[in-house]
Amino acid sequence: MRVLLAPGGLWPEPAGVPLAGSDSGLAPGRVASCLARGWRAARPHDFLTLLPMADGGPGSAQVIVPDQVASREVIQGRGPLGQVREVDLVRMVPRPSRSGSRHPAEASTWFLDAARLLALPSDPDEAAQEALEGSTSGLGGVIGAALSRTGPLDTLVVGLSRSAVHDGGLGAMDALGGLRAAKDLLSHRSLGLALADDISLGGMSGAGAALASITSISPERAQELDRRACAKAMECVRVAEDLDPGGLGARRSLPVVSALDDVGSSASAHTADADGAARLSVSTWGTGAGGGSALLLRALGAWARPGARVMAELVSLSDAAYGRDLVVSAWGELYDVLADSVVGVVGQQAASQAQPCILVCGRCAVSRGELAAAGVTNAYGLQEAHAAEPWEATDSHGLERRLTDLGSRLARTWSR
């Protein structure tokens, strides 16, 4: 039997926000290895392909397998409070052209794991300090450093997700030399954002409003921070419009928002002006990523897409899934299945090839009907129905043992 293991990470999600890289949980690569170990113990003759999946959040560069990597470099940057952190910059191996040839002068695609720089702390007090005092300047620094490595025909994809820092992206712009210098830099490069989080910068369900649930600051203080960040960010958007009235401002049509053929949930947050043209504002889909840096980078010409779809293209999910008898994915906690999530993307890929897709989940609160609509045949949770402790309460070694045992169980159930 030919099986594709394409799991995401198993991370806890306080307030619905995955804490990638926290002490609890497992990265996608470790999830795939544990499931494979258990499967092979039960069915050693099955052919397994391991393809860990990511969504542009912290650690996404680690799912890119070595044979797809032309070069990998570690860039040091500053976290929200000035702490030194490291992010990966990966240059992808050029894919063969339709004629099957590769040319040395071909444009390259690069991936910058910038989400690691602004990763959300698991400690609410630390997150509060980042919200009150933090800056996105380190993000601007690593993006500038990465762009300096790229050629004029290259594309740099930047992974971004939600963070506690909430300065509207002003720190990132300052680190890039200001809006005009940043615009000049981006006008000679192709810059894309792989967004792990579709949250907007402002609004009732925006990143600012969410600060009260992911940090220890009060809702009143969160509202104050949000109002200030949104006002400053929109002022920068208007300045960006003035720099290039014909193409860069808030009234231009946005580039790519979703790879879906129809209008999906990721596009529904867009507002429109009187002429129906898309407007870029603090309530636009995905503008809350990176403390609001996503909003300003898009105002300067960067394109944005759901991170899971971008990563699926980078790791060639469709090629890996071709001809498989079964697809297995995984996610930490599932409360709904978004079309642009790792589960949605993997499930849709399996459904397009009429393959069964099963899901391993730390905690699953989704009905069978919703799973089926997303292309998922069945789900197996690590959280027992009446367990006294949550699934992530065990240490990483205990979680690995449970995943390995589950891998054996899946093999005995599904292998033929």
C-alpha positions as CSV (number, residue, x, y, z in Angstrom):
1,M,0.0,0.0,0.0
2,R,1.2,3.5,-0.9
3,V,0.6,6.0,1.9
4,L,1.4,9.8,2.0
5,L,1.9,11.1,5.5
6,A,1.3,14.9,5.2
7,P,0.8,16.1,8.8
8,G,0.9,19.6,10.2
9,G,2.2,20.3,13.7
10,L,0.5,19.2,16.9
11,W,0.4,22.4,18.9
12,P,-1.9,23.6,21.7
13,E,-4.1,26.5,20.9
14,P,-5.0,28.8,23.8
15,A,-7.6,31.3,22.5
16,G,-7.5,29.5,19.2
17,V,-3.9,30.5,18.4
18,P,-1.4,27.7,17.8
19,L,1.7,28.1,19.9
20,A,4.2,26.7,17.4
21,G,7.5,26.1,19.0
22,S,6.2,26.0,22.6
23,D,7.3,23.4,25.1
24,S,4.1,21.4,24.5
25,G,3.4,19.8,21.1
26,L,5.4,18.5,18.2
27,A,6.6,19.9,14.9
28,P,5.3,18.5,11.7
29,G,8.5,16.5,10.9
30,R,8.4,14.8,14.3
31,V,4.7,14.0,13.9
32,A,5.4,12.4,10.5
33,S,8.3,10.4,11.9
34,C,6.3,9.0,14.8
35,L,3.4,8.0,12.6
36,A,5.7,6.3,10.2
37,R,7.5,4.4,12.9
38,G,4.3,3.0,14.2
39,W,3.0,2.2,10.7
40,R,6.1,0.4,9.7
41,A,6.1,-1.7,12.9
42,A,2.6,-3.0,12.0
43,R,2.9,-3.1,8.2
44,P,6.6,-3.1,7.2
45,H,6.0,-3.7,3.5
46,D,3.9,-0.6,2.9
47,F,5.5,2.2,1.0
48,L,5.4,5.5,3.0
49,T,6.1,9.0,1.8
50,L,6.7,11.6,4.5
51,L,5.8,15.2,3.6
52,P,5.4,17.3,6.7
53,M,3.2,20.4,6.1
54,A,3.3,23.9,7.4
55,D,1.2,27.1,7.0
56,G,3.8,29.9,7.1
57,G,3.9,30.0,10.9
58,P,7.1,29.6,13.0
59,G,9.3,26.8,11.9
60,S,7.7,26.4,8.4
61,A,11.2,26.3,6.8
62,Q,11.8,23.0,8.5
63,V,9.3,21.1,6.4
64,I,11.2,21.8,3.2
65,V,13.1,18.6,2.5
66,P,16.8,18.7,1.7
67,D,16.5,17.7,-2.0
68,Q,14.3,20.8,-2.6
69,V,16.9,23.1,-0.9
70,A,19.6,24.8,-3.0
71,S,20.9,26.7,0.0
72,R,20.0,27.3,3.6
73,E,21.2,30.2,5.7
74,V,20.5,31.3,9.2
75,I,19.9,35.1,9.6
76,Q,20.0,36.7,13.0
77,G,17.4,39.3,13.9
78,R,15.9,41.0,16.9
79,G,12.7,39.8,18.5
80,P,10.0,42.2,19.7
81,L,11.9,43.1,22.9
82,G,15.4,43.2,21.2
83,Q,16.3,39.5,22.0
84,V,18.5,37.9,19.4
85,R,16.7,35.2,17.4
86,E,17.5,33.2,14.3
87,V,15.4,32.7,11.2
88,D,16.0,30.4,8.3
89,L,16.4,31.7,4.7
90,V,16.0,28.9,2.2
91,R,16.6,29.1,-1.6
92,M,14.6,26.5,-3.4
93,V,16.0,24.2,-6.1
94,P,14.5,25.5,-9.4
95,R,11.9,23.1,-10.7
96,P,12.4,21.6,-14.2
97,S,10.8,23.4,-17.1
98,R,8.3,21.6,-19.2
99,S,11.1,20.5,-21.5
100,G,12.7,19.0,-18.4
101,S,15.8,21.2,-18.3
102,R,17.1,23.5,-15.6
103,H,19.0,26.7,-16.5
104,P,21.5,28.2,-14.0
105,A,20.1,31.7,-14.8
106,E,16.6,30.8,-13.9
107,A,14.8,32.9,-11.3
108,S,14.9,31.4,-7.8
109,T,12.2,31.2,-5.1
110,W,13.3,31.9,-1.5
111,F,11.5,31.3,1.7
112,L,12.1,33.3,4.9
113,D,10.8,31.8,8.1
114,A,10.2,35.3,9.6
115,A,7.3,34.1,11.8
116,R,9.9,32.7,14.2
117,L,11.1,36.2,14.9
118,L,7.7,37.3,16.3
119,A,6.4,34.0,17.6
120,L,3.6,34.4,20.2
121,P,4.9,33.6,23.7
122,S,3.1,31.0,25.7
123,D,3.4,33.1,28.9
124,P,0.6,35.8,28.9
125,D,2.7,38.2,30.9
126,E,5.6,38.0,28.4
127,A,3.1,38.4,25.6
128,A,1.7,41.5,27.4
129,Q,5.2,43.0,27.6
130,E,5.6,42.5,23.9
131,A,2.3,44.1,23.2
132,L,3.1,47.1,25.3
133,E,6.7,47.6,24.5
134,G,7.5,45.4,21.5
135,S,8.5,46.5,18.0
136,T,8.5,44.8,14.6
137,S,11.8,46.5,13.7
138,G,13.6,43.1,13.8
139,L,11.2,41.8,11.1
140,G,12.1,44.7,8.8
141,G,15.8,44.0,9.4
142,V,15.6,40.3,8.4
143,I,13.4,41.1,5.4
144,G,15.9,43.6,4.2
145,A,18.8,41.2,4.7
146,A,16.9,38.5,2.8
147,L,16.1,40.8,-0.1
148,S,19.8,41.7,-0.3
149,R,20.5,38.0,-1.1
150,T,18.0,37.7,-3.9
151,G,18.4,38.5,-7.6
152,P,16.2,40.9,-9.6
153,L,14.1,38.1,-11.0
154,D,13.8,36.1,-7.8
155,T,10.8,35.8,-5.5
156,L,11.1,36.1,-1.7
157,V,8.2,34.4,0.2
158,V,8.0,35.6,3.8
159,G,6.2,33.4,6.4
160,L,4.2,35.5,8.8
161,S,1.6,34.7,11.6
162,R,-0.1,36.4,14.5
163,S,2.1,37.8,17.2
164,A,1.7,39.7,20.5
165,V,3.6,42.8,19.2
166,H,1.1,45.3,17.8
167,D,2.8,48.4,16.4
168,G,1.0,48.4,13.1
169,G,4.2,47.4,11.3
170,L,5.8,50.8,11.9
171,G,9.0,49.3,13.4
172,A,9.5,47.1,10.3
173,M,9.1,50.2,8.0
174,D,11.7,52.1,10.0
175,A,14.1,49.2,9.8
176,L,13.7,49.3,6.0
177,G,14.6,52.9,5.9
178,G,11.1,54.4,5.8
179,L,8.2,54.0,3.4
180,R,9.9,55.6,0.4
181,A,13.1,53.5,0.8
182,A,11.0,50.3,1.4
183,K,8.9,51.1,-1.7
184,D,12.1,51.5,-3.8
185,L,13.5,48.3,-2.5
186,L,10.3,46.3,-3.1
187,S,9.7,47.8,-6.6
188,H,12.8,45.9,-7.8
189,R,11.9,42.6,-6.1
190,S,9.0,40.2,-6.0
191,L,7.9,39.9,-2.3
192,G,5.1,37.6,-1.2
193,L,3.6,36.9,2.2
194,A,2.6,33.3,3.2
195,L,0.1,34.1,6.0
196,A,-0.5,31.5,8.6
197,D,-3.3,33.6,10.2
198,D,-6.2,35.3,8.4
199,I,-6.8,37.7,11.2
200,S,-7.1,41.4,10.3
201,L,-5.2,44.1,12.1
202,G,-8.2,45.9,13.5
203,G,-11.9,45.4,13.9
204,M,-14.1,43.4,16.4
205,S,-12.3,40.1,15.6
206,G,-8.9,41.6,14.7
207,A,-5.5,41.1,16.2
208,G,-5.8,44.1,18.5
209,A,-9.1,42.8,20.0
210,A,-7.5,39.4,20.5
211,L,-4.7,40.8,22.7
212,A,-7.0,40.6,25.7
213,S,-7.3,36.8,25.3
214,I,-3.6,36.0,24.5
215,T,-2.0,38.4,26.9
216,S,-2.6,39.5,30.5
217,I,-3.5,43.1,29.5
218,S,-7.0,44.4,30.1
219,P,-9.6,44.7,27.2
220,E,-9.5,48.5,27.7
221,R,-5.8,48.6,27.3
222,A,-5.9,46.3,24.3
223,Q,-8.5,48.6,22.7
224,E,-6.2,51.6,23.3
225,L,-3.2,49.9,21.8
226,D,-5.3,48.7,18.8
227,R,-6.8,52.2,18.1
228,R,-3.3,53.7,18.1
229,A,-1.8,51.0,15.9
230,C,-4.6,51.1,13.4
231,A,-4.5,54.9,13.1
232,K,-0.7,54.9,12.5
233,A,-0.9,52.0,10.1
234,M,-3.6,53.7,8.0
235,E,-1.6,56.9,7.9
236,C,1.3,54.9,6.4
237,V,-1.0,53.3,3.9
238,R,-2.2,56.7,2.7
239,V,1.4,57.9,2.4
240,A,2.2,54.7,0.4
241,E,-0.7,55.7,-1.9
242,D,0.8,59.1,-2.4
243,L,4.1,57.6,-3.4
244,D,2.5,55.8,-6.3
245,P,-1.1,57.0,-6.8
246,G,-1.7,54.8,-9.8
247,G,-0.8,51.5,-8.3
248,L,0.1,51.2,-4.6
249,G,-2.6,52.8,-2.5
250,A,-5.5,51.6,-0.6
251,R,-7.8,51.8,-3.7
252,R,-5.8,49.4,-5.9
253,S,-7.0,45.9,-6.5
254,L,-5.2,43.5,-4.2
255,P,-3.0,40.9,-5.9
256,V,-3.6,37.2,-4.9
257,V,-5.6,36.5,-1.7
258,S,-6.6,32.8,-2.2
259,A,-5.8,30.0,-4.6
260,L,-9.5,29.0,-4.5
261,D,-11.3,29.3,-7.8
262,D,-14.4,30.8,-6.2
263,V,-14.6,33.5,-3.5
264,G,-13.6,31.8,-0.3
265,S,-13.6,32.8,3.3
266,S,-10.2,34.4,3.0
267,A,-11.5,36.9,0.6
268,S,-14.7,37.8,2.5
269,A,-13.0,40.3,4.8
270,H,-12.3,42.7,1.9
271,T,-14.2,45.9,1.8
272,A,-15.0,47.6,-1.4
273,D,-15.3,51.2,-2.5
274,A,-18.2,52.7,-4.5
275,D,-16.7,51.4,-7.7
276,G,-16.4,47.9,-6.3
277,A,-12.6,48.0,-6.2
278,A,-10.9,46.2,-3.3
279,R,-9.6,48.5,-0.6
280,L,-6.7,47.8,1.7
281,S,-7.6,48.7,5.3
282,V,-7.1,47.5,8.9
283,S,-10.1,45.1,8.5
284,T,-8.7,43.4,5.3
285,W,-8.0,39.7,5.5
286,G,-4.6,38.8,6.9
287,T,-3.4,42.4,7.7
288,G,-2.9,41.5,11.4
289,A,0.1,39.2,10.7
290,G,3.4,40.3,12.0
291,G,2.0,42.9,14.2
292,G,0.4,44.7,11.3
293,S,3.5,44.5,9.0
294,A,1.5,42.5,6.5
295,L,-0.8,45.6,6.0
296,L,2.1,47.9,5.2
297,L,4.0,45.5,3.1
298,R,0.9,44.9,1.0
299,A,0.4,48.6,0.7
300,L,3.9,48.7,-0.9
301,G,3.2,46.0,-3.4
302,A,3.7,42.7,-1.7
303,W,1.2,39.9,-2.6
304,A,-0.4,37.8,0.1
305,R,-1.8,34.3,0.1
306,P,-2.9,31.7,2.7
307,G,0.3,30.1,4.0
308,A,-0.8,26.5,3.8
309,R,-1.4,26.9,0.1
310,V,1.9,28.5,-0.5
311,M,3.8,25.9,1.5
312,A,1.8,23.1,-0.4
313,E,3.2,24.5,-3.6
314,L,6.7,24.8,-2.3
315,V,6.9,21.2,-1.1
316,S,5.0,19.9,-4.1
317,L,2.1,18.4,-2.3
318,S,0.2,17.6,-5.5
319,D,3.1,15.6,-6.9
320,A,3.6,13.7,-3.6
321,A,-0.1,12.8,-3.4
322,Y,-0.3,11.4,-7.0
323,G,-0.9,7.7,-7.1
324,R,-1.2,7.2,-3.4
325,D,-3.8,4.8,-1.9
326,L,-4.2,6.8,1.3
327,V,-3.3,10.3,2.7
328,V,-2.8,11.0,6.4
329,S,-2.7,14.5,7.8
330,A,-2.6,15.9,11.4
331,W,-3.3,19.1,13.3
332,G,-3.2,20.1,17.0
333,E,-6.7,21.3,17.7
334,L,-9.5,21.5,15.2
335,Y,-12.7,23.6,15.8
336,D,-13.5,24.1,12.2
337,V,-11.9,23.2,8.9
338,L,-10.9,26.3,6.9
339,A,-10.4,25.8,3.2
340,D,-7.0,27.5,3.4
341,S,-5.7,25.6,6.4
342,V,-3.3,22.7,6.3
343,V,-6.2,20.2,6.9
344,G,-8.3,21.9,4.2
345,V,-5.5,22.0,1.7
346,V,-4.4,18.4,2.2
347,G,-8.1,17.2,2.3
348,Q,-8.9,19.0,-0.9
349,Q,-5.8,17.5,-2.6
350,A,-6.8,14.0,-1.6
351,A,-10.4,14.5,-2.7
352,S,-9.3,15.8,-6.1
353,Q,-7.7,12.4,-6.7
354,A,-10.5,10.4,-5.1
355,Q,-8.2,9.3,-2.2
356,P,-9.3,8.6,1.3
357,C,-7.8,11.1,3.8
358,I,-7.6,10.5,7.5
359,L,-6.8,13.0,10.2
360,V,-4.8,12.7,13.4
361,C,-5.8,15.4,15.9
362,G,-4.9,16.4,19.4
363,R,-8.5,17.6,19.9
364,C,-11.2,17.4,17.3
365,A,-14.5,19.3,17.8
366,V,-15.7,19.1,14.2
367,S,-18.6,17.0,13.0
368,R,-18.2,14.1,10.5
369,G,-20.2,16.2,8.0
370,E,-17.7,19.1,8.2
371,L,-14.8,16.8,7.9
372,A,-16.3,15.0,4.9
373,A,-16.9,18.4,3.2
374,A,-13.2,19.1,3.6
375,G,-12.2,15.8,2.0
376,V,-11.4,14.1,5.3
377,T,-12.7,10.5,5.6
378,N,-12.2,9.9,9.3
379,A,-10.5,11.6,12.3
380,Y,-8.6,10.1,15.2
381,G,-8.1,12.2,18.3
382,L,-5.4,12.0,21.0
383,Q,-7.8,13.6,23.5
384,E,-9.9,10.9,25.0
385,A,-13.6,11.8,25.4
386,H,-13.6,11.8,29.2
387,A,-9.9,12.2,29.9
388,A,-9.0,14.2,33.0
389,E,-5.9,15.8,31.4
390,P,-5.8,17.5,28.0
391,W,-3.9,15.8,25.2
392,E,-0.9,18.2,25.4
393,A,-0.4,17.8,29.2
394,T,2.2,15.0,28.5
395,D,5.8,15.8,27.6
396,S,7.1,15.5,24.1
397,H,8.4,12.0,24.6
398,G,5.0,10.8,25.9
399,L,3.3,12.5,23.0
400,E,5.7,10.7,20.6
401,R,4.8,7.4,22.1
402,R,1.1,7.9,21.7
403,L,1.6,9.0,18.1
404,T,3.7,5.9,17.4
405,D,1.0,3.7,18.9
406,L,-1.6,5.5,16.9
407,G,0.4,5.0,13.7
408,S,0.4,1.2,14.3
409,R,-3.4,1.3,14.9
410,L,-4.0,3.2,11.7
411,A,-1.9,0.7,9.7
412,R,-3.8,-2.2,11.1
413,T,-7.1,-0.5,10.3
414,W,-6.4,1.0,6.9
415,S,-3.6,-1.1,5.2
416,R,-4.7,-3.7,2.9
